[in-house]
Amino acid sequence: MKIAIIGGGSAGLAAAIAAARKGAKVTILERNDKVGKKILVTGNGKCNLTNTLLSSEYYYSKDKGFIDRAFSRFGLSDTLSFFNGLGLLLTEKRGGIYPHSEQASAVLDALRFEVLSLGVDIKEGCFVKDIEACKGGYNVYFDRSLEDTFKSDKCFFDRVILTTGGKAAPKTGSDGSGLKIAQKMGEKISDLYPALGGVKCEGDFWKSISGVRCYAAFKIIGDTTGEGQSVGELQLTDYGISGIPVFCISRLIAEKIHKCGKAEIEVDLFADADDETLLREISSRLLVLNDRSYEQILCGFLNKKLSIFILKKCNIRPSDAFSDDPEIIKRIVKTIKHLRVFANGVNGFEQAQTTAGGILLSEVSDDFESLRNKGLFYAGEILDVDGICGGYNLQWAWSSGHIAGEAAAKC
Ligand SMILES: Cc1cc2nc3c(=O)[nH]c(=O)nc-3n(C[C@H](O)[C@H](O)[C@H](O)COP(=O)(O)OP(=O)(O)OC[C@H]3O[C@@H](n4cnc5c(N)ncnc54)[C@H](O)[C@@H]3O)c2cc1C
């Protein structure tokens, strides 16, 4: 059984290992000069490869049951055993699983060594342009490999697994060319949005608070999915908001902007206390420090740049003496805890970590085989599944890649 795996990213490498272990003759066709380029940049170079809290609730998809079924076949414990079996020592940090060396390159090395020891043929510098169904399999058309080891620009395979990723981080090789091939093969593809990226907001004040980080909670106003909330370390930038909690809801914000032109977001800049507690804390300062300015009273509550920004938002001069007017204190607390901003854009695919949308799950079987093209499989980010931050997208790549690889080798 000759299997072509188009795209040597995380899903492709997982599929290659699974198929080769089942005895298939596997060839990976990768456009870059090396496989796994994206793996090297994951988790800030540390590679958060899965999460101890694994469930479909951490994914966006029209069919969460499909994801649950996939995880029941290859889930968290299978992923941990798989990497342990490759000799990779793992460690856990707040639920995220990383290589103990905290080097993403260790994950790629472990996968590459296994692929090579299984005798998988890796064709690097090989851009696949098209595939075409033919008797008993598929012809795969490609631009000649740099090594020129293929004699022609066409090769026959019994089965094909398309693991070319989505459109996020195109510098790593995933520019959507695989989705065009899938579309040509008749698969239905949903709208695509950049996900897990920063959010651009209206206002000319962002530069003044750029660089500030703080613990914050977010709520998309008018969200009907029940998923438009998150909490964690906010990063303020010169264009708006960023950081993991923003990444987690950025695809919902993108959808809302797509439909309504903008999205209103409530930011709680003091998320570890409720309104009353914050009000009490600020008021108690006034009892002993009644000769201080607004800026001085807020010292230590928020980053200084943020305090000044909040006071200006309340039309208060930071250097003015603090008034004990309870209405003014309430106004300050309301602005800190219920800051409303309007998002009018999300960072593009260049800065996004993943793609929202892709080939609809209704197009594939539970084995990840196309329902309309027998012998053609899909795995990874190319499918209409995207997870929140925390190892969920790589877990989807390992799970779907494994199941597709085994199934392709068997059928
Ligand atoms: C900066 C960054 C940080 C991230 N951090 C994390 C993290 O810590 N944890 C996590 O779970 N997820 C993380 N992700 C997301 C995760 O890396 C991806 O969802 C996952 O790698 C997708 O795997 P894939 O194999 O489907 O696609 P990809 O990894 O994109 O692989 C696709 C491969 O196909 C190749 N290819 C594309 N088109 C063709 C073609 N026409 N011919 C031949 N080859 C082709 C590409 O060169 C590429 O090698 C991060 C993403 C980014 C960008």
The ligand as a Gaussian input file, in Angstrom:
#p B3LYP/6-31G(d) Opt

LIG

0 1
 C        3.243000      30.861000      16.532000
 C        2.381000      29.639000      16.751000
 C        2.367000      29.042000      18.011000
 C        1.557000      27.920000      18.230000
 N        1.612000      27.314000      19.459000
 C        0.850000      26.218000      19.684000
 C        0.970000      25.509000      20.914000
 O        1.829000      25.785000      21.760000
 N        0.121000      24.449000      21.102000
 C       -0.791000      24.048000      20.160000
 O       -1.533000      23.093000      20.393000
 N       -0.873000      24.653000      18.957000
 C       -0.060000      25.717000      18.702000
 N       -0.127000      26.322000      17.479000
 C       -1.050000      25.777000      16.448000
 C       -0.493000      24.461000      15.853000
 O        0.892000      24.616000      15.616000
 C       -1.189000      24.085000      14.544000
 O       -2.593000      24.064000      14.716000
 C       -0.752000      22.704000      14.066000
 O        0.654000      22.669000      13.914000
 C       -1.415000      22.344000      12.729000
 O       -0.810000      21.178000      12.244000
 P       -1.003000      20.721000      10.724000
 O       -0.062000      19.590000      10.542000
 O       -2.434000      20.523000      10.442000
 O       -0.540000      21.971000       9.850000
 P        0.907000      22.661000       9.723000
 O        1.669000      22.490000      10.977000
 O        0.647000      24.024000       9.240000
 O        1.637000      21.790000       8.614000
 C        1.279000      21.841000       7.271000
 C        2.498000      21.454000       6.448000
 O        2.091000      21.288000       5.087000
 C        3.044000      21.914000       4.243000
 N        2.359000      22.298000       3.015000
 C        1.380000      23.205000       2.860000
 N        0.955000      23.250000       1.598000
 C        1.689000      22.337000       0.903000
 C        1.713000      21.909000      -0.452000
 N        0.880000      22.427000      -1.377000
 N        2.620000      20.955000      -0.821000
 C        3.473000      20.410000       0.095000
 N        3.486000      20.794000       1.386000
 C        2.603000      21.731000       1.792000
 C        3.539000      23.094000       5.060000
 O        4.803000      23.546000       4.620000
 C        3.576000      22.513000       6.482000
 O        4.810000      21.915000       6.770000
 C        0.716000      27.415000      17.205000
 C        0.753000      28.013000      15.930000
 C        1.585000      29.104000      15.707000
 C        1.633000      29.714000      14.318000

